[in-house]
């Protein structure tokens, strides 16, 4: 039983540290962070690298993240359309 108490305490400390490092102060920001983190796990490696390169010091909202994801796709579609017309 002591091991589970210590484990729970460690998990809580790690979560608090993570939330503080991401400047989460309310429930809405927590939801945004969890959704963004989950979306990030589903991205291709190249797309994730792109987002990490353009990301500011603060993590993006879900709306910003979706715009970042759409941006490389639009550039790729434009590039392919230019190559087909040449």
DRENMI-351941 format. One record per residue: residue number from 1; x, y, z of N, C-alpha, C in turn; residue in three letters. Coordinates in steps of 0.05 Angstrom, whole numbers, plus 5000, padded with zeros to 4 digits. Example, Ala and Ser with C-alpha at 12.3 -4.5 7.8 and 13.67 -1.06 7.14 Angstrom:
   i n_c1 n_c2 n_c3 ca_c1 ca_c2 ca_c3 c_c1 c_c2 c_c3  aa
   1 5264 4886 5156  5246  4910  5156 5264 4934 5156 ALA
   2 5257 4955 5142  5273  4979  5143 5258 5001 5157 SER
//
This chain:
   i n_c1 n_c2 n_c3 ca_c1 ca_c2 ca_c3 c_c1 c_c2 c_c3  aa
   1 5016 4976 5000  5000  5000  5000 5017 5025 5000 UNK
   2 5040 5025 5015  5057  5048  5016 5068 5055 4988 UNK
   3 5073 5035 4972  5084  5039  4945 5064 5055 4928 UNK
   4 5038 5048 4931  5018  5062  4915 5015 5091 4924 UNK
   5 5017 5096 4950  5016  5123  4960 5039 5140 4949 UNK
   6 5063 5129 4950  5086  5142  4940 5084 5147 4909 UNK
   7 5074 5126 4895  5071  5128  4866 5051 5150 4859 UNK
   8 5028 5151 4873  5008  5171  4869 5019 5199 4874 UNK
   9 5034 5201 4895  5047  5227  4901 5066 5236 4879 UNK
  10 5082 5217 4869  5100  5224  4848 5085 5232 4822 UNK
  11 5064 5218 4815  5048  5225  4792 5036 5252 4794 UNK
  12 5026 5258 4818  5014  5285  4823 5035 5307 4820 UNK
  13 5059 5302 4830  5080  5322  4828 5089 5326 4799 UNK
  14 5091 5304 4784  5098  5306  4756 5076 5321 4740 UNK
  15 5051 5316 4746  5029  5330  4732 5029 5359 4739 UNK
  16 5033 5366 4764  5035  5394  4772 5058 5409 4758 UNK
  17 5081 5396 4757  5104  5407  4743 5097 5412 4713 UNK
  18 5085 5392 4701  5078  5394  4672 5058 5417 4667 UNK
  19 5038 5419 4684  5018  5440  4681 5030 5467 4686 UNK
  20 5047 5470 4705  5061  5495  4710 5079 5503 4687 UNK
  21 5093 5483 4676  5111  5489  4653 5096 5498 4628 UNK
  22 5071 5490 4626  5054  5497  4603 5035 5521 4610 UNK
  23 5039 5533 4633  5023  5556  4641 4993 5550 4642 UNK
  24 4985 5527 4652  4957  5520  4653 4947 5529 4681 UNK
  25 4926 5547 4679  4916  5558  4704 4886 5554 4708 UNK
  26 4873 5544 4687  4844  5538  4690 4836 5514 4673 UNK
  27 4811 5506 4677  4802  5481  4664 4801 5483 4633 UNK
  28 4794 5507 4623  4794  5510  4594 4821 5506 4582 UNK
  29 4842 5518 4595  4869  5515  4585 4878 5486 4587 UNK
  30 4870 5472 4608  4876  5444  4611 4864 5428 4588 UNK
  31 4839 5433 4582  4826  5419  4559 4841 5424 4533 UNK
  32 4848 5449 4528  4862  5456  4503 4889 5441 4502 UNK
  33 4903 5441 4524  4929  5427  4525 4926 5397 4520 UNK
  34 4907 5385 4532  4903  5356  4528 4895 5349 4500 UNK
  35 4878 5366 4488  4869  5361  4460 4893 5365 4441 UNK
  36 4908 5387 4445  4932  5392  4429 4952 5370 4431 UNK
  37 4957 5361 4455  4977  5339  4459 4968 5314 4445 UNK
  38 4942 5309 4446  4931  5284  4433 4933 5287 4403 UNK
  39 4927 5310 4392  4929  5315  4363 4959 5311 4355 UNK
  40 4977 5322 4370  5005  5319  4364 5014 5290 4361 UNK
  41 5003 5272 4377  5010  5244  4376 5001 5231 4350 UNK
  42 4982 5243 4336  4972  5231  4312 4985 5242 4286 UNK
  43 5001 5262 4289  5014  5275  4266 5037 5259 4255 UNK
  44 5042 5263 4229  5065  5250  4218 5090 5264 4229 UNK
  45 5113 5251 4227  5138  5261  4238 5145 5288 4225 UNK
  46 5141 5290 4199  5148  5316  4185 5129 5338 4194 UNK
  47 5104 5332 4196  5085  5353  4204 5091 5362 4233 UNK
  48 5097 5343 4250  5103  5350  4278 5128 5367 4279 UNK
  49 5149 5360 4264  5173  5376  4263 5167 5404 4254 UNK
  50 5150 5407 4233  5143  5433  4223 5129 5450 4245 UNK
  51 5111 5438 4259  5097  5452  4281 5116 5460 4303 UNK
  52 5134 5442 4310  5153  5448  4331 5172 5471 4323 UNK
  53 5177 5473 4297  5195  5494  4287 5181 5522 4288 UNK
  54 5156 5523 4282  5142  5549  4281 5128 5556 4307 UNK
  55 5126 5537 4325  5112  5542  4350 5127 5563 4366 UNK
  56 5111 5581 4378  5122  5602  4395 5130 5591 4422 UNK
  57 5137 5608 4440  5145  5599  4467 5122 5586 4481 UNK
  58 5098 5593 4475  5074  5582  4487 5062 5561 4469 UNK
  59 5049 5541 4479  5037  5520  4462 5013 5532 4448 UNK
  60 5007 5522 4424  4984  5533  4408 4958 5523 4419 UNK
  61 4937 5539 4414  4910  5530  4419 4902 5510 4398 UNK
  62 4880 5496 4402  4871  5476  4382 4867 5490 4355 UNK
  63 4855 5514 4355  4850  5528  4330 4876 5535 4315 UNK
  64 4896 5544 4330  4922  5550  4318 4936 5525 4308 UNK
  65 4934 5504 4323  4946  5478  4315 4935 5468 4289 UNK
  66 4908 5470 4287  4896  5461  4262 4904 5479 4238 UNK
  67 4908 5504 4243  4917  5522  4221 4946 5514 4213 UNK
  68 4963 5508 4233  4990  5499  4227 4990 5473 4211 UNK
  69 4972 5455 4217  4970  5430  4203 4961 5434 4174 UNK
  70 4942 5452 4170  4931  5457  4143 4952 5472 4125 UNK
  71 4968 5488 4137  4987  5504  4122 5006 5488 4105 UNK
  72 5020 5467 4116  5038  5452  4098 5023 5437 4076 UNK
  73 4998 5429 4082  4982  5415  4062 4976 5434 4038 UNK
  74 4969 5458 4044  4963  5478  4023 4988 5483 4006 UNK
  75 5011 5486 4019  5036  5491  4005 5042 5467 3987 UNK
  76 5038 5443 3997  5044  5419  3981 5025 5417 3957 UNK
  77 4999 5422 3961  4980  5422  3939 4987 5443 3918 UNK
  78 4995 5467 3927  5002  5487  3908 5027 5478 3892 UNK
  79 5047 5467 3906  5071  5458  3892 5065 5437 3871 UNK
  80 5048 5417 3878  5040  5396  3859 5025 5408 3836 UNK
  81 5007 5427 3841  4992  5439  3819 5010 5454 3800 UNK
  82 5031 5468 3811  5050  5482  3794 5067 5463 3777 UNK
  83 5074 5441 3789  5091  5421  3775 5075 5409 3752 UNK
  84 5049 5405 3756  5032  5392  3735 5027 5411 3712 UNK
  85 5026 5437 3717  5021  5457  3695 5046 5463 3679 UNK
  86 5070 5456 3689  5094  5462  3674 5100 5442 3654 UNK
//
